[in-house]
Amino acid sequence: MTVNEQLSNLIDLSGKRALVTGGGKGIGAAITTRLLQAGAEVTIADNDETLHTETFKDLVPPRFIHCDITVPEQLTAAVEDAAGGSNLDILINNAGIYPPTGPIAEVSDEFVTRMLDINVRAQFSASREAANLMGNGGAIVNISSIAALRGGAGISAYSTSKAALIGLTRAFANELGRRRIRVNAIAPGIINTPGLNEQNEALKAEGLDVYAAITANPLRLAGEPDYIARAALFLVSDLSVFITGRLLVVDGGATD
Ligand SMILES: NC(=O)c1ccc[n+]([C@@H]2O[C@H](COP(=O)([O-])OP(=O)(O)OC[C@H]3O[C@@H](n4cnc5c(N)ncnc54)[C@H](O)[C@@H]3O)[C@@H](O)[C@H]2O)c1
């Protein structure tokens, strides 16, 4: 790769096969859109049947696979399907949940187990399955959260799960690097998504006013899914060819 390489070539994903978990809406849908724009063949693995296909109406549509990422057979089938009988090039571990945890004293083991299963264990499995089909070269992006860095009252289990993803990112990057598989993570700030809107009232009860927080950053910008998608595109493209095992914080500068 030389400095003379065309900029358009560095973000050209044509011929690449990508899997986006939870790509049906929110941040995952925005990432899917950017990957499609860059020419990738994208498969969405999502457990929500009400996928709004009009989101992608001006693009080559992504394929949709009904998949609960916590069910191993469904996850394996989704990864294999996305690879289309050949190699997989890109995995975006985006699907995750963030119901309020409640005060630490009241958090049950069942709640923590469920949170870790969806937000960490499934990402581990997806990364392993995807890496098996990546051959020599590929990119994995894990969607963590600024909650991993700063914690937060009432979201202890969520913060714990998202911090674990950073360790996963470093470990996989280290081990898979020799196969030129790059593994990075993004920590989004507060982003205006359907999931956040659904949680708004419950989070408010925990003392988190997400709408007040959404523009509480030095840029005074309300967090939009596409801001995360642009960072994801950077991390899967050759623009970031020498970057692996890193956490990219995308929060308008909100986190110290
Ligand atoms: N919105 C934010 O403010 C914010 C901030 C930091 C990190 N994040 C992280 O970004 C990711 C996406 O968040 P979002 O706000 O876009 O969420 P969202 O709820 O709007 O969308 C999440 C998507 O994941 C799918 N999904 C959930 N559980 C699944 C499962 N078990 N199997 C398959 N698909 C599943 C849902 O159906 C949905 O389409 C999550 O990992 C979240 O923790 C979000």
The ligand as an ORCA input file, in Angstrom:
! r2SCAN-3c Opt
* xyz 0 1
  N     -27.814      4.076     21.882
  C     -26.817      4.417     22.693
  O     -26.831      5.483     23.323
  C     -25.630      3.492     22.855
  C     -24.501      3.995     23.513
  C     -23.394      3.167     23.673
  C     -23.425      1.869     23.180
  N     -24.534      1.410     22.562
  C     -24.504      0.028     22.064
  O     -24.758      0.022     20.682
  C     -25.424     -1.182     20.305
  C     -26.679     -0.854     19.542
  O     -27.492     -0.020     20.347
  P     -28.807      0.710     19.775
  O     -29.055      1.862     20.671
  O     -28.691      0.908     18.308
  O     -29.898     -0.400     20.116
  P     -31.345     -0.709     19.484
  O     -32.104     -1.378     20.574
  O     -31.925      0.524     18.877
  O     -31.004     -1.746     18.347
  C     -30.387     -2.972     18.728
  C     -30.657     -4.035     17.679
  O     -30.107     -5.260     18.191
  C     -31.078     -6.296     18.060
  N     -30.872     -7.295     19.119
  C     -31.012     -7.149     20.457
  N     -30.799     -8.316     21.075
  C     -30.519     -9.230     20.105
  C     -30.221    -10.609     20.120
  N     -30.207    -11.323     21.247
  N     -29.981    -11.221     18.934
  C     -30.017    -10.531     17.769
  N     -30.300     -9.220     17.701
  C     -30.559     -8.575     18.855
  C     -32.418     -5.567     18.221
  O     -33.491     -6.299     17.648
  C     -32.156     -4.264     17.454
  O     -32.441     -4.356     16.074
  C     -25.657     -1.944     21.611
  O     -24.643     -2.904     21.788
  C     -25.563     -0.862     22.659
  O     -25.189     -1.368     23.918
  C     -25.634      2.186     22.378
*
